[in-house]
Amino acid sequence: MALAAVVFDMDGVLVDSEHLWEENWIAYAAKYGVEWTSEDTSTVQGMSAPEWSAYLAKRSGTPETPEQVERTVVDGMIAAIADGRAPLLPGADRMVTDVSAKAPIALASSAPRRVIDAVLATYGLTDEFTATVSSAEVPRGKPSPDVYLEAASRLGRRGDECLGVEDSSNGIRAAAAAGLTVVALPNPTYPPKPDALELATVVVDSNDAARRALLDHLADNVAGRTA
């Protein structure tokens, strides 16, 4: 098996933004007198926007449609990004640029398209990615493998020809289910479950360590093909 491409998650891997999603979910539920809990956050992490907006609509008891709920939350996220409240994680930009110089890379994110495009444009990373996929663009969100399979396909690869970088339980499960070799970068605020971490080939504690692991795996495969 030749590992010839890399697929990154976005929230919690490239940008510090997981807390902003939770902040917006809490604020929306609070408008209807409902307390959004950490269990709710754990439930929806990895879901596509249509999935979590339907959950939030039901949980809050809002008269709005899931589409209206999604628009409100995403508007809040776009405003936060514009205000500089979703900074790049340390080493994320070097990880992306160094890896993209060695192999084609894609993004497989649970964030809706508007948020993906805003983040990559804000940090000048758009052109580094050969493909970007939102889980709203595939039938099922994480932990189903759909978004990773689609990202690999857009790179012209199978899942088992790709490395994946993920920080959350459902993201790790999704990447592993798609056949990717998973580099886990556990989110310190929302740590992955032990059973999810067991699916990872490598567990690292920083983007610098993830970058080294990715480059090592890619180099090993190049060496193996030329030996």
N, C-alpha and C positions, 0 to 999 in steps of 0.2 A: 504494500500500500504506500503510495507516494503522497506525502502531504505537500500540496502545491498552492494553497490559498488560505486566507485567514478571514474569519467572520467575527466582527466585534459586536457586542451589546453596546448600548449608549449610556443610559441612566445608571450611574454607579460604577461604570467602567471608564467612560471618557469624561463625563461631567458629574459634579456633585449636585444631583437634582432629585434624588428619591424623596428627600424630605419636603421638597416643594410640591410634589404630587400629593403627598399626605396632607400637607397644609391646605391645599385647595379642596381635597375631599372633605376634610374636617369642616372647613368654612362653609361649603355647600350644605352639608348635612345640618350644621348648626342653624342655618337660616330657617329650618323647619323643626327646630327644637330637638334634633336627634344627635346623640353623642356618637361620633365615629371613633371606633376603638382600634387598638393595635391589631386585634384579630381581624377586623375588616381590612386593614391595610395588607396583612399577610394573605388574606383571601384573594384580593384583587391584583396583587403584584404579579406582573407578567401577562395579565389579561390584555387583550386588545381594547382600543377605545370603545368600540361598540359593546364589548362585554362589560367593562367596568362601569360605563355610563348607565347601562341597564341595571346593574347591581346597585349603583348609587341612587338611581331614580326610585327603585323599589325600597331601598333601605331608608331613604329620607322621607318617603311619602309625598314627594313633590308632584304637583299637577303637570309639570313640564314633561316633554317627551325625552327619551334618552339622547336624541340628537341635540336638543336644547341644553341638556345637562352637560354633554360633552363640550359644546361650544363655550359654555361658561368656564369650565375648568381649563380648557385649552387656552382660552383668552388670558386666564390668570397665569398660566405657565409662560406664555409668550411675553407678557408684561414682566415677569420675573427675570426671564432671560435678557430682555432689553435693559433691565435695571442692574445687570451684572450679578444676579443672585444665583446663577447656575455656573459657577466657575469650572474651568477645566481642572481635573484632578492632577496632582503633581506627576509629571512624566508622561501624561497622556498624549500630548502633541508629539513628543519625540518617539513614543511607541508607535503611533500611527505612521509618521513619516519614515522611520527606519524600516518598519515592516513592509510598507507599501513600496519601498525601493527594492525589496527582495522578491515580493510576490503580490499578486492582485489581492485586494481586500474588499470586503463588503461590510455593510452594517445590517444587523437584524434586530430591530428595536420594537418594543411594545408601544413606544410613543407614536402618536399620529404624525402624518406627513408634515403638517405645519411645524411641529416642534422639532422634528429631525432636521428639516431644512434650515430652521432658524438657528439651531445650535451649530451646525456645520458651517453655515455662512458667518456667524458671529466670530468663530475661531479660525476661519480661513482654511478649513479642512475639506471643503466640498470636493475639490479636485483630486484629493488623495484616494477617494473611494471609487472603485469601478462600478459598484452597485449599492443601493440602499433600499431596504425593504421595511415597511411598517407592518406590524401584525394585523392592522386593519385592512391590509391588501391581500390577505390570505384567509382561508376559511376559519381557522382557529388560532387563538393566541397561545402563548406559552402557558402550561408546560407541553402542549402539543408541538410536534417538530416542524409544523408547516412553514413558519417564517425562516427557519434555518435551511430547510430544504429549498425554499424559493431563492434565498440568498446564494446558496451554493450553485443552484441552477443558473442564476444570472451571471455567475462567474465561469460558467461552462464546466462545472465540477459536480461530482457526487458529494454527499455529505462526508463519506469516509476519506475523501481527499482533502478535507479542510480541517484546520484548527479553529477552535472557537474560544472566545474569552467572555466569561460571565461572572456576575457577582451574587446572583440570587438563587434561591432554591429552584423556582420554576424555570428560570433561564438555563441553569445547568441541566435540569431534566430535559428541557426542550432540545438543547444542543446535543446532548448525549443520545436522545431518541432519534435524532437525525443522523447519527453515526459519526459526528465530529469528535475529534480528539480535544477534550475540554481542558483549558487552563482556567482554573477557578481563582477569582480574586475576591474573596469574601467581603461583603459589605459589613463594616464594623457596627453600623446602626441597625441593620436588618440582616443579621447573619444567616447564612444558609443552614438548612437542617442537615444533621449528620448523614442521613441516607442520601441526600443530594450530593454532598461533598464526596461521598464514596464513588460517585460516577465520574469524577474528574481524574484525569491522568496526572495533572500537576496542580498543586495548590500554592499560591504565592501571596505575598503580603503587600505588594506595591506594583505600580505600573512599570517601574524600572525592572523589577523581577519578572513581570509578565513579558516585557519586551525581550529580555534575555532568553526566556524559555521559548518564546516563539521563534526567535532567530536561530536558537540551537536546534530546534526541531526541523526547521526549514533547511538548515545547513546539513544536518544529518541525512536528510532525504536526498539532497543534491549529491553528497558524498557517496551515498549508497548507489545512486544511479550511475555514477562515474567510476566506481571502483572496479 
